[in-house]
């Protein structure tokens, strides 16, 4: 009888040991929790409320703001000391799977425009890395500056898993950049947002910084054909930060524990907390609207997951919108390359 009890105890102890070894580390748990459970809805409510009471520079037109970019860069060129640095910019894009998209043609067309906006940049010292399950059938994917990384892990089954899938693909991109010896600027970019045609030039002629955080950006409502400028842009849009990483700052693998040991974790933690991650670091807030956050094209994850209301409009933000027309595409060259 005693022997039977002893064997039972030993069996229970073994089971406890097995369970303990399978538990995720504290670091891994922290990253997972920050990705899955940040209260984006509450933050967006505060985001809207703040702008209703604080509308700085409201009456400056978008075209005037965009013209200031050209004036600033051309002004810098007048100084002989202002030369492009040797750093390259890497754009990392996580593409959603065809299996979970509402319309795969829409997803491909959005990516096509995003890539064209980058490929048309005045400074060609950049590379684009895209990770996804199914390779899109678009012309831009075959450009020499674009690298496609095919992933084989399982696709998300539920809406709640979309962000996990996105950041997992981003970790694949980080591990790839480590393996290829890349060092320079890294920008996480959504597959449907647009980049200003002088953005790379601006980043490479500015003093080297730990990060550039976009404090202002454009929001475009394709349904109503409207566009406007938004303050504290980095709170709402994930395409809003550029980080400087040495090669060792990228992870050795896509495992969370490897990522947690590097600065690359900044690129997979919630974007609205980026200024907290960079506290006491030498980062630069940028007030030029270099990125357009594209909404209501029919396959926005933020709207599908109900993190962003379908009623988002310039009126809610208390700003005066402008029509999304041809003159705007002078700055975001998404029509051809």
TITINU-248975 format. One record per residue: residue in one letter; x, y, z of N, C-alpha, C in turn. Coordinates in steps of 0.1 Angstrom, whole numbers. Example, Ala and Ser with C-alpha at 12.3 -4.5 7.8 and 13.67 -1.06 7.14 Angstrom:
2
  aa   n.c1   n.c2   n.c3  ca.c1  ca.c2  ca.c3   c.c1   c.c2   c.c3
   A    132    -57     78    123    -45     78    132    -33     78
   S    128    -22     71    137    -11     71    129      0     79
This chain:
337
  aa   n.c1   n.c2   n.c3  ca.c1  ca.c2  ca.c3   c.c1   c.c2   c.c3
   X      8    -12      0      0      0      0      9     13      0
   X     18     12      9     27     24     10     35     26     -3
   X     39     15    -10     46     16    -22     37     22    -33
   X     24     19    -33     15     25    -43     14     39    -41
   X     13     44    -28     12     59    -26     25     66    -30
   X     36     59    -27     49     65    -31     50     67    -46
   X     46     57    -54     46     58    -68     37     69    -74
   X     25     70    -67     16     81    -71     22     94    -69
   X     29     96    -57     36    109    -54     46    112    -65
   X     54    102    -68     65    104    -78     59    108    -91
   X     48    101    -95     42    104   -108     37    119   -108
   X     31    123    -97     26    137    -96     37    147    -97
   X     49    144    -90     60    153    -90     66    154   -104
   X     66    143   -111     71    143   -125     63    152   -134
   X     49    150   -132     40    159   -140     42    173   -137
   X     44    177   -125     47    191   -121     59    196   -128
   X     70    188   -128     82    192   -134     80    195   -149
   X     73    186   -156     70    187   -170     63    200   -173
   X     52    203   -165     44    215   -166     53    227   -164
   X     62    227   -154     70    239   -152     79    242   -164
   X     85    232   -170     94    234   -181     87    239   -193
   X     74    237   -194     67    241   -206     61    255   -205
   X     62    261   -193     57    274   -191     66    284   -198
   X     60    294   -204     68    305   -211     76    313   -201
   X     87    318   -205     95    327   -197     88    340   -194
   X     92    347   -183     86    360   -180     87    370   -191
   X     98    370   -198    101    379   -209     91    376   -220
   X     90    363   -224     81    359   -234     66    363   -231
   X     63    360   -218     49    363   -214     46    378   -215
   X     56    387   -211     54    401   -212     51    406   -226
   X     59    401   -236     57    404   -250     44    400   -255
   X     40    387   -252     27    382   -256     16    390   -251
   X     16    393   -238      6    401   -231      5    415   -237
   X     16    421   -240     16    435   -245     10    435   -259
   X     13    424   -267      7    424   -280     -8    421   -280
   X    -12    412   -272    -26    407   -272    -36    416   -265
   X    -31    422   -254    -41    428   -245    -40    443   -243
   X    -33    450   -251    -33    465   -250    -46    470   -254
   X    -51    479   -246    -65    484   -247    -66    495   -258
   X    -66    491   -270    -65    500   -281    -78    509   -282
   X    -90    502   -279   -102    510   -280   -103    521   -271
   X    -98    519   -258    -98    530   -248    -89    541   -252
   X    -77    537   -258    -68    547   -262    -73    555   -273
   X    -80    549   -283    -85    556   -294    -96    566   -290
   X   -104    562   -279   -114    571   -274   -107    584   -268
   X    -96    582   -261    -89    593   -256    -82    601   -267
   X    -78    594   -277    -71    600   -289    -81    610   -296
   X    -93    606   -297   -103    614   -304   -107    626   -295
   X   -108    623   -282   -112    634   -273   -102    645   -272
   X    -89    641   -272    -78    650   -271    -78    660   -283
   X    -81    654   -295    -80    662   -307    -92    672   -308
   X   -103    669   -302   -115    678   -302   -112    690   -294
   X   -103    689   -284   -100    701   -276    -87    708   -280
   X    -79    700   -288    -66    706   -291    -64    704   -306
   X    -66    714   -314    -64    713   -328    -54    724   -333
   X    -42    721   -332    -31    730   -335    -29    731   -351
   X    -27    742   -356    -24    744   -370    -35    738   -379
   X    -48    739   -375    -59    733   -381    -61    738   -396
   X    -59    751   -398    -62    757   -410    -51    757   -421
   X    -40    750   -418    -30    749   -428    -34    737   -437
   X    -34    740   -450    -38    729   -459    -28    718   -460
   X    -33    707   -464    -24    695   -465    -13    698   -475
   X    -17    704   -487     -7    706   -497      4    716   -492
   X      0    726   -484     10    735   -478     20    727   -469
   X     14    718   -461     23    710   -452     32    701   -460
   X     27    695   -471     36    686   -479     47    695   -487
   X     43    707   -491     53    715   -497     64    719   -487
   X     61    720   -475     71    723   -465     82    712   -464
   X     79    700   -468     89    689   -468     99    692   -479
   X     94    696   -491    104    699   -501    112    711   -497
   X    106    722   -491    114    734   -487    124    730   -477
   X    121    721   -468    130    717   -457    142    710   -463
   X    139    700   -471    150    692   -477    159    700   -487
   X    153    708   -495    160    717   -504    169    727   -496
   X    163    732   -485    171    741   -477    183    734   -471
   X    181    722   -466    193    714   -461    204    712   -471
   X    199    710   -483    209    707   -494    219    719   -496
   X    214    731   -492    222    743   -494    235    743   -485
   X    235    734   -475    246    733   -466    255    721   -470
   X    267    724   -473    277    714   -477    278    702   -467
   X    276    706   -454    278    696   -444    266    685   -443
   X    255    689   -450    244    680   -450    244    670   -462
   X    250    659   -459    251    648   -469    244    635   -464
   X    239    627   -473    233    615   -469    243    606   -461
   X    238    600   -451    247    591   -443    247    578   -451
   X    255    568   -446    258    556   -453    247    545   -449
   X    238    549   -441    228    539   -436    217    537   -447
   X    212    524   -447    202    520   -456    189    519   -448
   X    177    521   -454    164    519   -448    158    506   -452
   X    154    498   -443    147    485   -446    133    486   -441
   X    123    484   -451    109    484   -448    105    470   -446
   X     99    467   -434     94    453   -432     79    452   -432
   X     73    444   -441     59    443   -443     54    429   -440
   X     45    427   -431     38    415   -428     25    414   -436
   X     24    405   -445     12    404   -454      2    394   -449
   X    -10    397   -448    -20    388   -443    -22    377   -453
   X    -27    365   -448    -29    354   -457    -41    355   -466
   X    -41    350   -477    -52    349   -487    -64    343   -480
   X    -62    333   -471    -72    325   -465    -81    334   -455
   X    -75    344   -449    -82    352   -440    -86    366   -445
   X    -82    369   -458    -86    382   -463   -100    381   -468
   X   -107    393   -468   -120    394   -473   -120    394   -488
   X   -110    400   -494   -109    400   -508    -94    401   -512
   X    -88    390   -517    -74    388   -520    -70    398   -531
   X    -78    401   -540    -75    411   -551    -73    425   -544
   X    -81    429   -535    -80    441   -528    -67    442   -520
   X    -63    431   -513    -51    430   -506    -39    432   -515
   X    -39    425   -526    -28    426   -536    -27    440   -542
   X    -38    446   -545    -38    460   -550    -33    470   -540
   X    -37    468   -528    -32    477   -517    -17    476   -515
   X    -12    464   -515      3    461   -514     10    467   -526
   X      4    466   -538     10    472   -550     12    487   -549
   X      2    494   -544      3    508   -542     13    512   -531
   X     13    504   -520     23    507   -510     37    505   -515
   X     40    495   -523     53    493   -528     57    504   -538
   X     47    508   -547     50    519   -556     54    531   -549
   X     47    534   -538     50    547   -531     65    547   -526
   X     70    535   -522     84    534   -517     93    534   -529
   X     90    526   -539     99    524   -551    101    537   -558
   X     92    547   -557     93    560   -564    101    570   -556
   X    107    566   -545    114    575   -536    126    581   -543
   X    129    594   -540    141    600   -546    154    594   -542
   X    155    589   -530    167    582   -525    164    567   -526
   X    172    560   -534    170    546   -536    178    537   -527
   X    183    542   -516    191    534   -506    181    528   -496
   X    173    518   -501    164    511   -492    162    497   -498
   X    156    489   -489    152    475   -493    138    473   -487
   X    131    464   -493    117    461   -488    117    445   -486
   X    113    441   -474    112    427   -471     98    424   -467
   X     91    415   -474     77    411   -472     77    396   -468
   X     70    394   -457     68    380   -452     53    376   -453
   X     50    365   -459     36    361   -460     35    346   -464
   X     22    342   -464     19    328   -467     18    326   -482
   X     11    334   -489      9    333   -504     15    345   -511
   X     24    342   -520     30    353   -528     21    360   -537
   X     19    373   -536     10    381   -544     14    381   -559
   X      5    381   -568      7    381   -582      7    396   -587
   X     17    403   -583     18    418   -587     32    420   -593
   X     33    430   -601     45    433   -608     56    438   -598
   X     52    446   -588     62    452   -579     70    442   -571
   X     64    430   -568     70    420   -560     83    415   -565
   X     85    416   -579     96    411   -586    107    422   -587
   X    105    434   -581    115    444   -582    128    440   -575
   X    139    445   -579    152    441   -574    154    445   -559
   X    146    455   -555    147    460   -541    137    453   -532
   X    129    444   -537    119    437   -529    123    423   -527
   X    123    418   -514    126    404   -511    113    398   -505
   X    109    386   -510     97    379   -505    102    368   -497
   X     97    367   -484     99    356   -475     87    348   -473
   X     87    335   -478     75    327   -476     75    320   -462
   X     64    320   -455     63    314   -442     55    302   -443
   X     58    292   -434     51    279   -435     43    276   -422
   X     44    285   -412     36    282   -400     21    284   -403
   X     13    279   -394     -2    279   -396     -8    293   -397
   X    -18    295   -405    -25    307   -406    -34    310   -394
   X    -37    322   -391    -46    325   -380    -60    320   -383
   X    -67    314   -373    -81    309   -375    -91    319   -371
   X    -87    328   -362    -97    337   -356    -92    352   -357
   X   -101    361   -357    -97    375   -358    -88    379   -347
   X    -89    374   -335    -81    377   -324    -66    373   -326
   X    -64    364   -336    -50    359   -338    -43    368   -349
   X    -50    377   -355    -44    385   -366    -31    392   -362
   X    -31    398   -350    -19    406   -346     -8    396   -343
   X    -11    385   -337      0    375   -334      6    370   -347
   X     -2    368   -357      3    364   -370     12    375   -376
   X      8    387   -375     15    399   -380     29    400   -374
   X     29    399   -361     42    401   -354     51    389   -355
   X     45    377   -357     53    365   -360     61    367   -373
   X     53    372   -383     60    375   -396     70    385   -395
   X     68    395   -387     78    406   -385     91    400   -378
   X     89    390   -369    101    384   -363    109    376   -374
   X    101    370   -384    108    363   -395    117    373   -402
   X    111    385   -405    119    395   -412    131    400   -404
   X    129    401   -391    141    405   -382    152    395   -383
   X    148    382   -382    158    371   -382    165    371   -396
   X    158    374   -406    164    374   -420    174    385   -421
   X    171    397   -416    180    408   -416    193    406   -408
   X    191    399   -397    203    395   -389    212    385   -397
   X    206    376   -403    213    365   -411    220    371   -423
   X    214    382   -429    221    388   -441    231    399   -438
   X    232    401   -425    242    411   -420    238    426   -421
   X    225    428   -423    220    442   -424    222    450   -411
   X    225    462   -413    225    472   -401    221    485   -407
   X    212    492   -400    207    505   -405    193    508   -399
   X    185    515   -407    172    519   -402    162    508   -406
   X    153    505   -397    142    495   -399    129    502   -396
   X    119    500   -406    106    506   -404     95    495   -406
   X     88    492   -396     76    483   -397     66    490   -405
   X     60    484   -415     51    491   -424     39    482   -427
   X     27    487   -426     15    480   -429     14    479   -445
   X      8    468   -449      8    465   -464     -2    473   -472
   X     -8    484   -465    -18    492   -473    -15    507   -471
   X     -4    511   -464     -2    525   -462      8    530   -472
   X      8    543   -474     16    550   -484     28    558   -478
   X     39    558   -485     51    565   -481     54    577   -490
   X     57    589   -484     60    601   -491     73    598   -500
   X     73    605   -512     83    602   -522     97    607   -517
   X     98    615   -507    111    620   -502    114    615   -488
   X    107    605   -484    108    600   -470    122    594   -467
   X    127    586   -476    140    580   -474    151    590   -474
   X    150    600   -483    159    611   -484    160    619   -471
   X    148    621   -465    147    628   -452    154    621   -441
   X    151    608   -440    157    600   -430    172    599   -431
   X    177    598   -443    192    596   -445    200    609   -445
   X    193    620   -445    200    633   -444    199    639   -430
   X    190    634   -422    188    639   -409    200    633   -400
   X    203    640   -389    213    634   -380    209    620   -375
   X    219    611   -374    216    597   -370    209    597   -356
   X    198    590   -355    190    589   -343    186    575   -340
   X    184    572   -327    179    559   -323    166    556   -330
   X    158    566   -332    145    564   -338    139    577   -343
   X    130    576   -353    122    587   -358    107    583   -355
   X    100    591   -348     86    588   -345     77    599   -352
   X     68    594   -360     59    603   -367     48    609   -359
   X     50    621   -355     40    628   -346     28    633   -355
   X     30    635   -367     19    639   -376     19    629   -388
   X      7    627   -394      6    619   -406     -8    621   -412
   X    -10    615   -424    -22    617   -431    -31    605   -428
   X    -44    608   -428    -54    597   -428    -63    599   -440
   X    -65    588   -448    -73    588   -460    -85    579   -459
   X    -96    584   -461   -109    577   -462   -112    574   -476
   X   -109    562   -481   -112    560   -496   -126    559   -499
   X   -134    556   -489   -149    555   -492   -155    568   -495
   X   -150    579   -488   -155    593   -490   -145    601   -498
   X   -134    595   -502   -124    602   -510   -119    614   -503
   X   -116    613   -490   -112    625   -482    -98    621   -476
   X    -91    632   -473    -78    630   -466    -76    642   -457
   X    -69    640   -445    -66    650   -436    -54    647   -427
   X    -49    656   -420    -37    654   -412    -41    651   -397
   X    -34    642   -391    -37    638   -377    -25    640   -368
   X    -27    646   -357    -17    648   -346    -15    635   -339
   X     -4    633   -332     -1    621   -325     -3    609   -333
   X      2    609   -345     -1    599   -355      3    585   -350
   X     14    584   -343     20    572   -339     11    564   -329
   X      1    571   -323     -8    564   -314    -18    555   -322
   X    -23    560   -334    -33    553   -341    -27    544   -352
   X    -16    548   -358    -11    540   -370      2    533   -367
   X      3    520   -371     14    512   -369     26    515   -378
   X     24    522   -389     34    526   -398     39    540   -394
   X     46    541   -382     48    554   -377     62    555   -370
   X     70    546   -371     83    546   -364     94    540   -373
   X    106    546   -372    118    541   -379    129    540   -368
   X    134    528   -367    144    525   -356    158    522   -362
   X    168    527   -355    182    524   -359    186    511   -352
   X    190    501   -360    195    488   -354    208    484   -360
   X    218    481   -351    230    474   -356    226    460   -359
   X    235    452   -365    231    439   -369    228    430   -357
   X    235    432   -346    232    424   -334    219    428   -327
   X    213    439   -331    200    443   -325    189    435   -331
   X    191    428   -342    181    419   -348    182    406   -342
   X    171    398   -341    171    385   -334    178    374   -342
   X    184    365   -335    190    353   -342    180    344   -348
   X    168    344   -343    157    335   -348    144    343   -345
   X    133    336   -349    120    343   -347    114    339   -333
   X    122    332   -325    117    328   -312    116    340   -303
   X    105    341   -295    103    353   -287    114    355   -277
   X    120    345   -271    131    347   -262    143    353   -268
   X    146    350   -281    157    356   -289    154    371   -292
   X    141    374   -295    137    388   -298    138    396   -286
   X    134    391   -274    134    398   -262    147    403   -257
   X    158    396   -262    172    400   -258    177    412   -267
   X    169    416   -277    174    426   -286    165    438   -287
   X    171    449   -293    163    461   -294    151    459   -304
   X    152    448   -312    142    446   -322    128    444   -315
   X    128    442   -302    115    440   -295    107    453   -296
   X    114    465   -298    106    477   -300     97    477   -312
   X    101    469   -322     93    468   -334     81    458   -334
   X     80    451   -323     69    442   -321     60    445   -309
   X     64    454   -301     56    459   -290     45    469   -295
   X     34    471   -288     24    480   -293     29    494   -297
   X     26    498   -309     32    511   -314     28    523   -306
   X     16    523   -300     12    535   -292     20    537   -280
   X     28    527   -276     37    528   -264     51    531   -268
   X     54    534   -280     68    535   -285     76    545   -277
   X     70    556   -274     77    567   -266     81    562   -252
   X     74    552   -247     77    547   -234     89    537   -235
   X     89    529   -246    101    520   -249    114    528   -250
   X    112    540   -257    124    548   -260    127    559   -250
   X    121    558   -238    124    567   -228    139    568   -225
   X    144    581   -224    158    584   -222    167    580   -234
   X    161    577   -245    168    574   -257    168    586   -266
   X    178    587   -275    179    598   -285    170    596   -297
   X    157    599   -295    148    597   -307    143    611   -311
   X    138    611   -323    134    624   -329    119    623   -333
   X    111    633   -328     97    634   -332     96    642   -346
   X     89    637   -355     88    642   -368     74    648   -371
   X     73    661   -375     60    667   -377     56    668   -391
   X     64    663   -400     60    662   -414     51    650   -417
   X     41    652   -425     32    640   -428     37    631   -438
   X     47    622   -434     54    614   -444     46    601   -447
   X     36    597   -439     29    585   -442     14    587   -442
   X      7    580   -451     -7    581   -452    -13    567   -447
   X    -21    568   -437    -28    557   -431    -41    555   -439
   X    -42    545   -447    -53    543   -457    -64    535   -450
   X    -76    540   -450    -88    534   -444    -99    532   -453
   X   -108    522   -450   -120    519   -457   -118    515   -472
   X   -107    507   -474   -105    501   -487   -112    487   -488
   X   -118    482   -476   -125    470   -476   -119    458   -469
   X   -106    460   -465    -99    449   -458    -89    454   -447
   X    -93    465   -441    -85    470   -429    -87    461   -417
   X    -75    456   -412    -76    448   -400    -81    455   -388
   X    -78    468   -387    -82    476   -375    -97    477   -375
   X   -103    478   -386   -118    479   -387   -125    465   -385
   X   -119    455   -392   -124    441   -390   -124    437   -376
   X   -113    441   -368   -112    437   -354   -119    446   -345
   X   -126    457   -351   -133    467   -344   -125    475   -334
   X   -112    476   -337   -104    485   -329   -105    499   -333
   X   -111    501   -345   -113    514   -351   -127    515   -356
   X   -134    525   -352   -149    526   -356   -150    528   -371
   X   -161    523   -377   -163    525   -391   -168    539   -394
   X   -171    547   -383   -175    561   -384   -164    571   -383
   X   -152    566   -384   -140    576   -383   -141    585   -395
   X   -140    598   -392   -141    608   -403   -134    621   -398
   X   -131    630   -407   -125    643   -403   -133    650   -393
   X   -147    649   -394   -156    656   -385   -153    652   -371
   X   -151    639   -369   -149    633   -355   -136    639   -350
   X   -126    641   -358   -113    646   -354   -112    661   -354
   X   -124    668   -357   -125    682   -357   -114    689   -366
   X   -113    683   -378   -103    689   -388   -111    691   -401
   X   -105    699   -410   -111    702   -423   -105    693   -433
   X   -112    684   -439   -106    674   -449   -104    681   -462
   X    -96    674   -470    -94    678   -484    -98    666   -493
   X   -101    669   -505   -104    658   -515    -92    651   -519
   X    -93    638   -519    -81    629   -523    -81    629   -538
   X    -73    638   -544    -73    640   -559    -59    639   -564
   X    -57    641   -577    -45    639   -584    -33    647   -579
   X    -35    659   -574    -24    668   -570    -18    662   -557
   X    -25    654   -549    -20    647   -538    -10    637   -541
   X    -12    630   -553     -3    619   -557     10    624   -562
   X     12    637   -562     25    643   -565     35    639   -554
   X     29    637   -542     38    635   -530     38    620   -526
   X     27    613   -529     26    599   -526     24    592   -540
   X     35    589   -546     35    584   -560     30    569   -561
   X     17    567   -560     13    553   -560      7    548   -573
   X      8    557   -584      1    553   -596     11    545   -605
   X     23    547   -605     33    539   -613     47    541   -608
   X     56    533   -613     70    535   -608     80    532   -620
